[in-house]
Amino acid sequence: MNSEVQAALGFNLHAPLKTIHAYLSSLNPPMLHMLDDELIEAATKEIRPEGKPRKLYVSPNSLPHSPPFPLD
């Protein structure tokens, strides 16, 4: 970063890049083998709402009384 910009802001915007590889390596024991799992792509895939119903599920046991609206 430009030193003039850093001086004007009063702090440095630059920070080390954090990666999943570095995080998994830092664990004890290291867990890098997770990246070789054949299901890693499916497990980390973006969840898209298009074409999916938006149903709310609330356990009846967690409610103090009946909700004022249907839960379907």
mmCIF file of the N, C-alpha and C atoms, coordinates in Angstrom:
data_MODEL
# 
_entry.id   MODEL 
# 
loop_
_atom_site.group_PDB 
_atom_site.id 
_atom_site.type_symbol 
_atom_site.label_atom_id 
_atom_site.label_alt_id 
_atom_site.label_comp_id 
_atom_site.label_asym_id 
_atom_site.label_entity_id 
_atom_site.label_seq_id 
_atom_site.pdbx_PDB_ins_code 
_atom_site.Cartn_x 
_atom_site.Cartn_y 
_atom_site.Cartn_z 
_atom_site.occupancy 
_atom_site.B_iso_or_equiv 
_atom_site.pdbx_formal_charge 
_atom_site.auth_seq_id 
_atom_site.auth_comp_id 
_atom_site.auth_asym_id 
_atom_site.auth_atom_id 
_atom_site.pdbx_PDB_model_num 
ATOM 1   N N  . MET A 1 1  ? 0.850   -1.172  0.000  1.00 0.00 ? 1  MET A N  1 
ATOM 2   C CA . MET A 1 1  ? 0.000   0.000   0.000  1.00 0.00 ? 1  MET A CA 1 
ATOM 3   C C  . MET A 1 1  ? 0.896   1.236   0.000  1.00 0.00 ? 1  MET A C  1 
ATOM 4   N N  . ASN A 1 2  ? 0.426   2.259   -0.624 1.00 0.00 ? 2  ASN A N  1 
ATOM 5   C CA . ASN A 1 2  ? 1.125   3.525   -0.672 1.00 0.00 ? 2  ASN A CA 1 
ATOM 6   C C  . ASN A 1 2  ? 1.288   4.052   0.751  1.00 0.00 ? 2  ASN A C  1 
ATOM 7   N N  . SER A 1 3  ? 2.510   4.469   1.110  1.00 0.00 ? 3  SER A N  1 
ATOM 8   C CA . SER A 1 3  ? 2.779   4.935   2.479  1.00 0.00 ? 3  SER A CA 1 
ATOM 9   C C  . SER A 1 3  ? 2.008   6.202   2.805  1.00 0.00 ? 3  SER A C  1 
ATOM 10  N N  . GLU A 1 4  ? 1.706   7.039   1.803  1.00 0.00 ? 4  GLU A N  1 
ATOM 11  C CA . GLU A 1 4  ? 0.917   8.252   2.035  1.00 0.00 ? 4  GLU A CA 1 
ATOM 12  C C  . GLU A 1 4  ? -0.515  7.887   2.423  1.00 0.00 ? 4  GLU A C  1 
ATOM 13  N N  . VAL A 1 5  ? -1.075  6.894   1.737  1.00 0.00 ? 5  VAL A N  1 
ATOM 14  C CA . VAL A 1 5  ? -2.438  6.439   2.050  1.00 0.00 ? 5  VAL A CA 1 
ATOM 15  C C  . VAL A 1 5  ? -2.463  5.828   3.448  1.00 0.00 ? 5  VAL A C  1 
ATOM 16  N N  . GLN A 1 6  ? -1.475  5.025   3.744  1.00 0.00 ? 6  GLN A N  1 
ATOM 17  C CA . GLN A 1 6  ? -1.396  4.387   5.064  1.00 0.00 ? 6  GLN A CA 1 
ATOM 18  C C  . GLN A 1 6  ? -1.295  5.456   6.160  1.00 0.00 ? 6  GLN A C  1 
ATOM 19  N N  . ALA A 1 7  ? -0.490  6.476   5.945  1.00 0.00 ? 7  ALA A N  1 
ATOM 20  C CA . ALA A 1 7  ? -0.343  7.552   6.930  1.00 0.00 ? 7  ALA A CA 1 
ATOM 21  C C  . ALA A 1 7  ? -1.649  8.315   7.099  1.00 0.00 ? 7  ALA A C  1 
ATOM 22  N N  . ALA A 1 8  ? -2.359  8.558   5.991  1.00 0.00 ? 8  ALA A N  1 
ATOM 23  C CA . ALA A 1 8  ? -3.627  9.287   6.057  1.00 0.00 ? 8  ALA A CA 1 
ATOM 24  C C  . ALA A 1 8  ? -4.698  8.490   6.801  1.00 0.00 ? 8  ALA A C  1 
ATOM 25  N N  . LEU A 1 9  ? -4.713  7.182   6.579  1.00 0.00 ? 9  LEU A N  1 
ATOM 26  C CA . LEU A 1 9  ? -5.705  6.336   7.247  1.00 0.00 ? 9  LEU A CA 1 
ATOM 27  C C  . LEU A 1 9  ? -5.337  6.062   8.698  1.00 0.00 ? 9  LEU A C  1 
ATOM 28  N N  . GLY A 1 10 ? -4.060  6.033   8.972  1.00 0.00 ? 10 GLY A N  1 
ATOM 29  C CA . GLY A 1 10 ? -3.605  5.743   10.321 1.00 0.00 ? 10 GLY A CA 1 
ATOM 30  C C  . GLY A 1 10 ? -3.463  4.264   10.615 1.00 0.00 ? 10 GLY A C  1 
ATOM 31  N N  . PHE A 1 11 ? -3.609  3.429   9.599  1.00 0.00 ? 11 PHE A N  1 
ATOM 32  C CA . PHE A 1 11 ? -3.412  1.987   9.759  1.00 0.00 ? 11 PHE A CA 1 
ATOM 33  C C  . PHE A 1 11 ? -3.099  1.369   8.411  1.00 0.00 ? 11 PHE A C  1 
ATOM 34  N N  . ASN A 1 12 ? -2.607  0.149   8.439  1.00 0.00 ? 12 ASN A N  1 
ATOM 35  C CA . ASN A 1 12 ? -2.231  -0.568  7.226  1.00 0.00 ? 12 ASN A CA 1 
ATOM 36  C C  . ASN A 1 12 ? -3.369  -1.505  6.820  1.00 0.00 ? 12 ASN A C  1 
ATOM 37  N N  . LEU A 1 13 ? -3.851  -1.374  5.600  1.00 0.00 ? 13 LEU A N  1 
ATOM 38  C CA . LEU A 1 13 ? -4.926  -2.241  5.107  1.00 0.00 ? 13 LEU A CA 1 
ATOM 39  C C  . LEU A 1 13 ? -4.426  -3.613  4.686  1.00 0.00 ? 13 LEU A C  1 
ATOM 40  N N  . HIS A 1 14 ? -3.130  -3.765  4.552  1.00 0.00 ? 14 HIS A N  1 
ATOM 41  C CA . HIS A 1 14 ? -2.553  -5.023  4.088  1.00 0.00 ? 14 HIS A CA 1 
ATOM 42  C C  . HIS A 1 14 ? -2.562  -6.052  5.215  1.00 0.00 ? 14 HIS A C  1 
ATOM 43  N N  . ALA A 1 15 ? -3.019  -7.243  4.910  1.00 0.00 ? 15 ALA A N  1 
ATOM 44  C CA . ALA A 1 15 ? -3.023  -8.340  5.884  1.00 0.00 ? 15 ALA A CA 1 
ATOM 45  C C  . ALA A 1 15 ? -2.634  -9.622  5.151  1.00 0.00 ? 15 ALA A C  1 
ATOM 46  N N  . PRO A 1 16 ? -2.023  -10.571 5.852  1.00 0.00 ? 16 PRO A N  1 
ATOM 47  C CA . PRO A 1 16 ? -1.667  -11.836 5.200  1.00 0.00 ? 16 PRO A CA 1 
ATOM 48  C C  . PRO A 1 16 ? -2.921  -12.571 4.708  1.00 0.00 ? 16 PRO A C  1 
ATOM 49  N N  . LEU A 1 17 ? -2.775  -13.242 3.590  1.00 0.00 ? 17 LEU A N  1 
ATOM 50  C CA . LEU A 1 17 ? -3.872  -14.018 3.023  1.00 0.00 ? 17 LEU A CA 1 
ATOM 51  C C  . LEU A 1 17 ? -4.094  -15.274 3.854  1.00 0.00 ? 17 LEU A C  1 
ATOM 52  N N  . LYS A 1 18 ? -5.331  -15.513 4.271  1.00 0.00 ? 18 LYS A N  1 
ATOM 53  C CA . LYS A 1 18 ? -5.649  -16.715 5.035  1.00 0.00 ? 18 LYS A CA 1 
ATOM 54  C C  . LYS A 1 18 ? -6.253  -17.743 4.076  1.00 0.00 ? 18 LYS A C  1 
ATOM 55  N N  . THR A 1 19 ? -5.715  -18.948 4.083  1.00 0.00 ? 19 THR A N  1 
ATOM 56  C CA . THR A 1 19 ? -6.207  -19.987 3.187  1.00 0.00 ? 19 THR A CA 1 
ATOM 57  C C  . THR A 1 19 ? -6.669  -21.196 3.984  1.00 0.00 ? 19 THR A C  1 
ATOM 58  N N  . ILE A 1 20 ? -7.520  -21.989 3.379  1.00 0.00 ? 20 ILE A N  1 
ATOM 59  C CA . ILE A 1 20 ? -7.970  -23.238 3.993  1.00 0.00 ? 20 ILE A CA 1 
ATOM 60  C C  . ILE A 1 20 ? -6.770  -24.162 4.194  1.00 0.00 ? 20 ILE A C  1 
ATOM 61  N N  . HIS A 1 21 ? -5.864  -24.191 3.221  1.00 0.00 ? 21 HIS A N  1 
ATOM 62  C CA . HIS A 1 21 ? -4.671  -25.041 3.318  1.00 0.00 ? 21 HIS A CA 1 
ATOM 63  C C  . HIS A 1 21 ? -3.863  -24.688 4.567  1.00 0.00 ? 21 HIS A C  1 
ATOM 64  N N  . ALA A 1 22 ? -3.630  -23.397 4.796  1.00 0.00 ? 22 ALA A N  1 
ATOM 65  C CA . ALA A 1 22 ? -2.865  -22.965 5.970  1.00 0.00 ? 22 ALA A CA 1 
ATOM 66  C C  . ALA A 1 22 ? -3.607  -23.317 7.260  1.00 0.00 ? 22 ALA A C  1 
ATOM 67  N N  . TYR A 1 23 ? -4.930  -23.122 7.259  1.00 0.00 ? 23 TYR A N  1 
ATOM 68  C CA . TYR A 1 23 ? -5.713  -23.446 8.460  1.00 0.00 ? 23 TYR A CA 1 
ATOM 69  C C  . TYR A 1 23 ? -5.655  -24.938 8.773  1.00 0.00 ? 23 TYR A C  1 
ATOM 70  N N  . LEU A 1 24 ? -5.911  -25.775 7.763  1.00 0.00 ? 24 LEU A N  1 
ATOM 71  C CA . LEU A 1 24 ? -5.899  -27.223 7.986  1.00 0.00 ? 24 LEU A CA 1 
ATOM 72  C C  . LEU A 1 24 ? -4.507  -27.698 8.399  1.00 0.00 ? 24 LEU A C  1 
ATOM 73  N N  . SER A 1 25 ? -3.456  -27.054 7.875  1.00 0.00 ? 25 SER A N  1 
ATOM 74  C CA . SER A 1 25 ? -2.083  -27.404 8.254  1.00 0.00 ? 25 SER A CA 1 
ATOM 75  C C  . SER A 1 25 ? -1.799  -27.053 9.707  1.00 0.00 ? 25 SER A C  1 
ATOM 76  N N  . SER A 1 26 ? -2.447  -25.996 10.193 1.00 0.00 ? 26 SER A N  1 
ATOM 77  C CA . SER A 1 26 ? -2.164  -25.518 11.548 1.00 0.00 ? 26 SER A CA 1 
ATOM 78  C C  . SER A 1 26 ? -2.843  -26.348 12.636 1.00 0.00 ? 26 SER A C  1 
ATOM 79  N N  . LEU A 1 27 ? -3.799  -27.180 12.265 1.00 0.00 ? 27 LEU A N  1 
ATOM 80  C CA . LEU A 1 27 ? -4.509  -27.978 13.258 1.00 0.00 ? 27 LEU A CA 1 
ATOM 81  C C  . LEU A 1 27 ? -3.613  -29.078 13.824 1.00 0.00 ? 27 LEU A C  1 
ATOM 82  N N  . ASN A 1 28 ? -3.942  -29.528 15.007 1.00 0.00 ? 28 ASN A N  1 
ATOM 83  C CA . ASN A 1 28 ? -3.169  -30.602 15.630 1.00 0.00 ? 28 ASN A CA 1 
ATOM 84  C C  . ASN A 1 28 ? -4.107  -31.759 15.915 1.00 0.00 ? 28 ASN A C  1 
ATOM 85  N N  . PRO A 1 29 ? -4.065  -32.837 15.166 1.00 0.00 ? 29 PRO A N  1 
ATOM 86  C CA . PRO A 1 29 ? -3.147  -33.122 14.065 1.00 0.00 ? 29 PRO A CA 1 
ATOM 87  C C  . PRO A 1 29 ? -3.570  -32.386 12.786 1.00 0.00 ? 29 PRO A C  1 
ATOM 88  N N  . PRO A 1 30 ? -2.636  -32.160 11.868 1.00 0.00 ? 30 PRO A N  1 
ATOM 89  C CA . PRO A 1 30 ? -2.984  -31.517 10.599 1.00 0.00 ? 30 PRO A CA 1 
ATOM 90  C C  . PRO A 1 30 ? -4.070  -32.309 9.864  1.00 0.00 ? 30 PRO A C  1 
ATOM 91  N N  . MET A 1 31 ? -4.959  -31.605 9.234  1.00 0.00 ? 31 MET A N  1 
ATOM 92  C CA . MET A 1 31 ? -6.110  -32.239 8.585  1.00 0.00 ? 31 MET A CA 1 
ATOM 93  C C  . MET A 1 31 ? -6.123  -32.036 7.067  1.00 0.00 ? 31 MET A C  1 
ATOM 94  N N  . LEU A 1 32 ? -4.959  -31.926 6.461  1.00 0.00 ? 32 LEU A N  1 
ATOM 95  C CA . LEU A 1 32 ? -4.885  -31.695 5.009  1.00 0.00 ? 32 LEU A CA 1 
ATOM 96  C C  . LEU A 1 32 ? -5.527  -32.807 4.196  1.00 0.00 ? 32 LEU A C  1 
ATOM 97  N N  . HIS A 1 33 ? -5.625  -33.993 4.749  1.00 0.00 ? 33 HIS A N  1 
ATOM 98  C CA . HIS A 1 33 ? -6.241  -35.108 4.009  1.00 0.00 ? 33 HIS A CA 1 
ATOM 99  C C  . HIS A 1 33 ? -7.702  -34.818 3.667  1.00 0.00 ? 33 HIS A C  1 
ATOM 100 N N  . MET A 1 34 ? -8.333  -33.888 4.376  1.00 0.00 ? 34 MET A N  1 
ATOM 101 C CA . MET A 1 34 ? -9.728  -33.532 4.067  1.00 0.00 ? 34 MET A CA 1 
ATOM 102 C C  . MET A 1 34 ? -9.858  -32.987 2.654  1.00 0.00 ? 34 MET A C  1 
ATOM 103 N N  . LEU A 1 35 ? -8.813  -32.331 2.150  1.00 0.00 ? 35 LEU A N  1 
ATOM 104 C CA . LEU A 1 35 ? -8.863  -31.764 0.799  1.00 0.00 ? 35 LEU A CA 1 
ATOM 105 C C  . LEU A 1 35 ? -8.851  -32.840 -0.279 1.00 0.00 ? 35 LEU A C  1 
ATOM 106 N N  . ASP A 1 36 ? -8.456  -34.063 0.076  1.00 0.00 ? 36 ASP A N  1 
ATOM 107 C CA . ASP A 1 36 ? -8.432  -35.166 -0.882 1.00 0.00 ? 36 ASP A CA 1 
ATOM 108 C C  . ASP A 1 36 ? -9.730  -35.966 -0.905 1.00 0.00 ? 36 ASP A C  1 
ATOM 109 N N  . ASP A 1 37 ? -10.662 -35.631 -0.025 1.00 0.00 ? 37 ASP A N  1 
ATOM 110 C CA . ASP A 1 37 ? -11.932 -36.356 0.052  1.00 0.00 ? 37 ASP A CA 1 
ATOM 111 C C  . ASP A 1 37 ? -12.698 -36.183 -1.256 1.00 0.00 ? 37 ASP A C  1 
ATOM 112 N N  . GLU A 1 38 ? -13.229 -37.271 -1.788 1.00 0.00 ? 38 GLU A N  1 
ATOM 113 C CA . GLU A 1 38 ? -13.943 -37.201 -3.072 1.00 0.00 ? 38 GLU A CA 1 
ATOM 114 C C  . GLU A 1 38 ? -15.237 -36.390 -2.981 1.00 0.00 ? 38 GLU A C  1 
ATOM 115 N N  . LEU A 1 39 ? -15.754 -36.162 -1.786 1.00 0.00 ? 39 LEU A N  1 
ATOM 116 C CA . LEU A 1 39 ? -16.992 -35.410 -1.623 1.00 0.00 ? 39 LEU A CA 1 
ATOM 117 C C  . LEU A 1 39 ? -16.761 -33.937 -1.281 1.00 0.00 ? 39 LEU A C  1 
ATOM 118 N N  . ILE A 1 40 ? -15.498 -33.484 -1.311 1.00 0.00 ? 40 ILE A N  1 
ATOM 119 C CA . ILE A 1 40 ? -15.190 -32.105 -0.933 1.00 0.00 ? 40 ILE A CA 1 
ATOM 120 C C  . ILE A 1 40 ? -15.903 -31.102 -1.827 1.00 0.00 ? 40 ILE A C  1 
ATOM 121 N N  . GLU A 1 41 ? -16.032 -31.386 -3.109 1.00 0.00 ? 41 GLU A N  1 
ATOM 122 C CA . GLU A 1 41 ? -16.698 -30.445 -4.014 1.00 0.00 ? 41 GLU A CA 1 
ATOM 123 C C  . GLU A 1 41 ? -18.175 -30.306 -3.659 1.00 0.00 ? 41 GLU A C  1 
ATOM 124 N N  . ALA A 1 42 ? -18.850 -31.409 -3.397 1.00 0.00 ? 42 ALA A N  1 
ATOM 125 C CA . ALA A 1 42 ? -20.263 -31.358 -3.023 1.00 0.00 ? 42 ALA A CA 1 
ATOM 126 C C  . ALA A 1 42 ? -20.437 -30.695 -1.653 1.00 0.00 ? 42 ALA A C  1 
ATOM 127 N N  . ALA A 1 43 ? -19.514 -30.960 -0.739 1.00 0.00 ? 43 ALA A N  1 
ATOM 128 C CA . ALA A 1 43 ? -19.627 -30.417 0.618  1.00 0.00 ? 43 ALA A CA 1 
ATOM 129 C C  . ALA A 1 43 ? -19.415 -28.914 0.671  1.00 0.00 ? 43 ALA A C  1 
ATOM 130 N N  . THR A 1 44 ? -18.676 -28.364 -0.293 1.00 0.00 ? 44 THR A N  1 
ATOM 131 C CA . THR A 1 44 ? -18.372 -26.933 -0.271 1.00 0.00 ? 44 THR A CA 1 
ATOM 132 C C  . THR A 1 44 ? -19.093 -26.164 -1.375 1.00 0.00 ? 44 THR A C  1 
ATOM 133 N N  . LYS A 1 45 ? -20.031 -26.803 -2.036 1.00 0.00 ? 45 LYS A N  1 
ATOM 134 C CA . LYS A 1 45 ? -20.766 -26.182 -3.132 1.00 0.00 ? 45 LYS A CA 1 
ATOM 135 C C  . LYS A 1 45 ? -21.715 -25.107 -2.601 1.00 0.00 ? 45 LYS A C  1 
ATOM 136 N N  . GLU A 1 46 ? -21.885 -24.062 -3.373 1.00 0.00 ? 46 GLU A N  1 
ATOM 137 C CA . GLU A 1 46 ? -22.801 -22.984 -3.011 1.00 0.00 ? 46 GLU A CA 1 
ATOM 138 C C  . GLU A 1 46 ? -24.232 -23.513 -2.981 1.00 0.00 ? 46 GLU A C  1 
ATOM 139 N N  . ILE A 1 47 ? -24.985 -23.103 -1.988 1.00 0.00 ? 47 ILE A N  1 
ATOM 140 C CA . ILE A 1 47 ? -26.396 -23.489 -1.878 1.00 0.00 ? 47 ILE A CA 1 
ATOM 141 C C  . ILE A 1 47 ? -27.211 -22.358 -2.489 1.00 0.00 ? 47 ILE A C  1 
ATOM 142 N N  . ARG A 1 48 ? -27.914 -22.669 -3.548 1.00 0.00 ? 48 ARG A N  1 
ATOM 143 C CA . ARG A 1 48 ? -28.708 -21.664 -4.263 1.00 0.00 ? 48 ARG A CA 1 
ATOM 144 C C  . ARG A 1 48 ? -30.187 -21.838 -3.945 1.00 0.00 ? 48 ARG A C  1 
ATOM 145 N N  . PRO A 1 49 ? -30.916 -20.772 -3.670 1.00 0.00 ? 49 PRO A N  1 
ATOM 146 C CA . PRO A 1 49 ? -32.321 -20.881 -3.311 1.00 0.00 ? 49 PRO A CA 1 
ATOM 147 C C  . PRO A 1 49 ? -33.288 -21.035 -4.487 1.00 0.00 ? 49 PRO A C  1 
ATOM 148 N N  . GLU A 1 50 ? -32.824 -20.782 -5.706 1.00 0.00 ? 50 GLU A N  1 
ATOM 149 C CA . GLU A 1 50 ? -33.729 -20.819 -6.854 1.00 0.00 ? 50 GLU A CA 1 
ATOM 150 C C  . GLU A 1 50 ? -34.369 -22.198 -7.008 1.00 0.00 ? 50 GLU A C  1 
ATOM 151 N N  . GLY A 1 51 ? -35.696 -22.195 -7.169 1.00 0.00 ? 51 GLY A N  1 
ATOM 152 C CA . GLY A 1 51 ? -36.419 -23.439 -7.415 1.00 0.00 ? 51 GLY A CA 1 
ATOM 153 C C  . GLY A 1 51 ? -36.637 -24.295 -6.187 1.00 0.00 ? 51 GLY A C  1 
ATOM 154 N N  . LYS A 1 52 ? -36.320 -23.783 -5.013 1.00 0.00 ? 52 LYS A N  1 
ATOM 155 C CA . LYS A 1 52 ? -36.514 -24.552 -3.786 1.00 0.00 ? 52 LYS A CA 1 
ATOM 156 C C  . LYS A 1 52 ? -37.588 -23.870 -2.947 1.00 0.00 ? 52 LYS A C  1 
ATOM 157 N N  . PRO A 1 53 ? -38.486 -24.653 -2.372 1.00 0.00 ? 53 PRO A N  1 
ATOM 158 C CA . PRO A 1 53 ? -39.517 -24.041 -1.520 1.00 0.00 ? 53 PRO A CA 1 
ATOM 159 C C  . PRO A 1 53 ? -38.877 -23.495 -0.246 1.00 0.00 ? 53 PRO A C  1 
ATOM 160 N N  . ARG A 1 54 ? -39.460 -22.433 0.270  1.00 0.00 ? 54 ARG A N  1 
ATOM 161 C CA . ARG A 1 54 ? -38.945 -21.840 1.494  1.00 0.00 ? 54 ARG A CA 1 
ATOM 162 C C  . ARG A 1 54 ? -39.850 -22.247 2.653  1.00 0.00 ? 54 ARG A C  1 
ATOM 163 N N  . LYS A 1 55 ? -39.624 -23.437 3.166  1.00 0.00 ? 55 LYS A N  1 
ATOM 164 C CA . LYS A 1 55 ? -40.423 -23.936 4.275  1.00 0.00 ? 55 LYS A CA 1 
ATOM 165 C C  . LYS A 1 55 ? -39.716 -23.640 5.591  1.00 0.00 ? 55 LYS A C  1 
ATOM 166 N N  . LEU A 1 56 ? -40.506 -23.292 6.572  1.00 0.00 ? 56 LEU A N  1 
ATOM 167 C CA . LEU A 1 56 ? -39.986 -23.043 7.901  1.00 0.00 ? 56 LEU A CA 1 
ATOM 168 C C  . LEU A 1 56 ? -40.329 -24.243 8.765  1.00 0.00 ? 56 LEU A C  1 
ATOM 169 N N  . TYR A 1 57 ? -39.328 -24.819 9.398  1.00 0.00 ? 57 TYR A N  1 
ATOM 170 C CA . TYR A 1 57 ? -39.596 -25.920 10.318 1.00 0.00 ? 57 TYR A CA 1 
ATOM 171 C C  . TYR A 1 57 ? -39.220 -25.471 11.714 1.00 0.00 ? 57 TYR A C  1 
ATOM 172 N N  . VAL A 1 58 ? -40.204 -25.520 12.584 1.00 0.00 ? 58 VAL A N  1 
ATOM 173 C CA . VAL A 1 58 ? -39.982 -25.221 13.985 1.00 0.00 ? 58 VAL A CA 1 
ATOM 174 C C  . VAL A 1 58 ? -40.547 -26.389 14.767 1.00 0.00 ? 58 VAL A C  1 
ATOM 175 N N  . SER A 1 59 ? -39.757 -26.932 15.659 1.00 0.00 ? 59 SER A N  1 
ATOM 176 C CA . SER A 1 59 ? -40.218 -28.034 16.484 1.00 0.00 ? 59 SER A CA 1 
ATOM 177 C C  . SER A 1 59 ? -41.351 -27.541 17.379 1.00 0.00 ? 59 SER A C  1 
ATOM 178 N N  . PRO A 1 60 ? -42.497 -28.232 17.402 1.00 0.00 ? 60 PRO A N  1 
ATOM 179 C CA . PRO A 1 60 ? -43.606 -27.810 18.267 1.00 0.00 ? 60 PRO A CA 1 
ATOM 180 C C  . PRO A 1 60 ? -43.194 -27.760 19.741 1.00 0.00 ? 60 PRO A C  1 
ATOM 181 N N  . ASN A 1 61 ? -42.218 -28.561 20.123 1.00 0.00 ? 61 ASN A N  1 
ATOM 182 C CA . ASN A 1 61 ? -41.773 -28.567 21.514 1.00 0.00 ? 61 ASN A CA 1 
ATOM 183 C C  . ASN A 1 61 ? -40.991 -27.313 21.887 1.00 0.00 ? 61 ASN A C  1 
ATOM 184 N N  . SER A 1 62 ? -40.486 -26.582 20.889 1.00 0.00 ? 62 SER A N  1 
ATOM 185 C CA . SER A 1 62 ? -39.687 -25.397 21.191 1.00 0.00 ? 62 SER A CA 1 
ATOM 186 C C  . SER A 1 62 ? -40.537 -24.140 21.319 1.00 0.00 ? 62 SER A C  1 
ATOM 187 N N  . LEU A 1 63 ? -41.834 -24.235 21.014 1.00 0.00 ? 63 LEU A N  1 
ATOM 188 C CA . LEU A 1 63 ? -42.711 -23.077 21.072 1.00 0.00 ? 63 LEU A CA 1 
ATOM 189 C C  . LEU A 1 63 ? -43.477 -23.045 22.397 1.00 0.00 ? 63 LEU A C  1 
ATOM 190 N N  . PRO A 1 64 ? -43.551 -21.858 23.038 1.00 0.00 ? 64 PRO A N  1 
ATOM 191 C CA . PRO A 1 64 ? -44.293 -21.771 24.293 1.00 0.00 ? 64 PRO A CA 1 
ATOM 192 C C  . PRO A 1 64 ? -45.811 -21.869 24.074 1.00 0.00 ? 64 PRO A C  1 
ATOM 193 N N  . HIS A 1 65 ? -46.272 -21.541 22.871 1.00 0.00 ? 65 HIS A N  1 
ATOM 194 C CA . HIS A 1 65 ? -47.693 -21.609 22.522 1.00 0.00 ? 65 HIS A CA 1 
ATOM 195 C C  . HIS A 1 65 ? -47.804 -21.797 21.021 1.00 0.00 ? 65 HIS A C  1 
ATOM 196 N N  . SER A 1 66 ? -48.995 -21.971 20.529 1.00 0.00 ? 66 SER A N  1 
ATOM 197 C CA . SER A 1 66 ? -49.181 -22.155 19.092 1.00 0.00 ? 66 SER A CA 1 
ATOM 198 C C  . SER A 1 66 ? -48.784 -20.891 18.340 1.00 0.00 ? 66 SER A C  1 
ATOM 199 N N  . PRO A 1 67 ? -48.116 -21.040 17.186 1.00 0.00 ? 67 PRO A N  1 
ATOM 200 C CA . PRO A 1 67 ? -47.740 -19.846 16.415 1.00 0.00 ? 67 PRO A CA 1 
ATOM 201 C C  . PRO A 1 67 ? -48.963 -19.187 15.803 1.00 0.00 ? 67 PRO A C  1 
ATOM 202 N N  . PRO A 1 68 ? -48.892 -17.876 15.546 1.00 0.00 ? 68 PRO A N  1 
ATOM 203 C CA . PRO A 1 68 ? -50.040 -17.159 14.962 1.00 0.00 ? 68 PRO A CA 1 
ATOM 204 C C  . PRO A 1 68 ? -50.181 -17.393 13.468 1.00 0.00 ? 68 PRO A C  1 
ATOM 205 N N  . PHE A 1 69 ? -49.365 -18.263 12.896 1.00 0.00 ? 69 PHE A N  1 
ATOM 206 C CA . PHE A 1 69 ? -49.399 -18.521 11.469 1.00 0.00 ? 69 PHE A CA 1 
ATOM 207 C C  . PHE A 1 69 ? -49.073 -19.983 11.226 1.00 0.00 ? 69 PHE A C  1 
ATOM 208 N N  . PRO A 1 70 ? -49.517 -20.553 10.104 1.00 0.00 ? 70 PRO A N  1 
ATOM 209 C CA . PRO A 1 70 ? -49.184 -21.955 9.825  1.00 0.00 ? 70 PRO A CA 1 
ATOM 210 C C  . PRO A 1 70 ? -47.695 -22.102 9.510  1.00 0.00 ? 70 PRO A C  1 
ATOM 211 N N  . LEU A 1 71 ? -47.119 -23.222 9.878  1.00 0.00 ? 71 LEU A N  1 
ATOM 212 C CA . LEU A 1 71 ? -45.704 -23.456 9.663  1.00 0.00 ? 71 LEU A CA 1 
ATOM 213 C C  . LEU A 1 71 ? -45.410 -24.191 8.364  1.00 0.00 ? 71 LEU A C  1 
ATOM 214 N N  . ASP A 1 72 ? -46.401 -24.376 7.472  1.00 0.00 ? 72 ASP A N  1 
ATOM 215 C CA . ASP A 1 72 ? -46.141 -25.083 6.211  1.00 0.00 ? 72 ASP A CA 1 
ATOM 216 C C  . ASP A 1 72 ? -45.507 -24.153 5.222  1.00 0.00 ? 72 ASP A C  1 
# 
